[in-house]
Amino acid sequence: MENTLSILIILAGIGVFIIMKKFSHTGKTYLVNFSIALLMALLFIRTMMLEPLDWIGYVAIVFCGLAFIAQMILGFKNLKTT
């Protein structure tokens, strides 16, 4: 499961790069926000799987969770304006 999740994170990172190159200057910026939110969610899940979880793991969980929420909010705002 950990290896599969790590591969999904790599693929999501590549997807974010491609989506940012194609859609960041268009009216479809919500795609960029949702792809970054997916990447943050995958990183959040992967960090939760670490054992033992030290203080930097907790910091990563908090920031990935906040980034996920922020990108979802921005994505919905950008979706409504189009």
C-alpha positions in Angstrom: 0.0 0.0 0.0 2.8 2.4 0.8 4.6 1.9 -2.5 1.3 2.3 -4.4 0.6 5.5 -2.5 4.1 6.8 -3.2 3.7 6.1 -7.0 0.3 7.9 -6.9 2.0 10.9 -5.3 4.7 10.9 -8.0 2.0 10.7 -10.7 -0.1 13.4 -9.1 3.0 15.6 -9.0 3.6 15.1 -12.7 -0.1 15.8 -13.3 0.0 19.0 -11.3 3.0 20.1 -13.4 1.2 19.4 -16.7 -2.0 21.0 -15.5 -0.2 24.1 -14.2 1.6 24.5 -17.6 -1.6 24.2 -19.6 -4.3 25.8 -17.5 -2.7 28.3 -15.1 -3.1 31.2 -17.6 -6.6 30.3 -18.8 -10.0 30.6 -17.2 -9.7 27.1 -15.8 -7.6 27.8 -12.8 -9.9 25.6 -10.7 -8.2 22.6 -12.3 -4.9 23.7 -10.9 -6.5 24.1 -7.5 -8.1 20.7 -7.5 -5.0 19.0 -8.7 -2.9 20.6 -6.0 -5.6 19.6 -3.4 -5.4 16.0 -4.6 -1.6 16.1 -4.2 -1.9 17.5 -0.7 -4.5 14.9 0.3 -2.2 12.1 -0.9 0.8 13.6 1.0 -1.5 13.9 4.1 -2.4 10.2 3.9 1.2 9.1 3.2 2.5 11.1 6.2 -0.2 9.5 8.4 1.2 6.1 7.5 4.7 6.9 8.9 5.7 5.0 12.1 6.9 6.4 14.5 5.5 9.8 13.8 7.8 12.5 15.1 7.2 16.2 15.5 8.1 17.0 11.9 5.5 14.5 10.8 2.9 16.2 12.8 3.9 19.6 11.3 3.7 18.0 7.8 0.2 16.7 8.5 -1.0 20.0 9.7 0.4 22.0 6.8 -0.8 19.4 4.2 -4.3 19.4 5.7 -4.4 23.2 5.7 -3.1 23.3 2.1 -5.7 20.8 1.0 -8.5 22.8 2.6 -7.2 26.1 1.1 -6.9 24.6 -2.4 -10.4 23.2 -2.3 -11.8 26.5 -1.2 -9.9 28.3 -4.0 -11.0 25.7 -6.5 -14.7 26.1 -5.7 -14.3 29.9 -5.8 -12.6 29.8 -9.2 -15.2 27.3 -10.4 -18.1 29.6 -9.4 -16.5 32.6 -11.2 -16.3 30.8 -14.6 
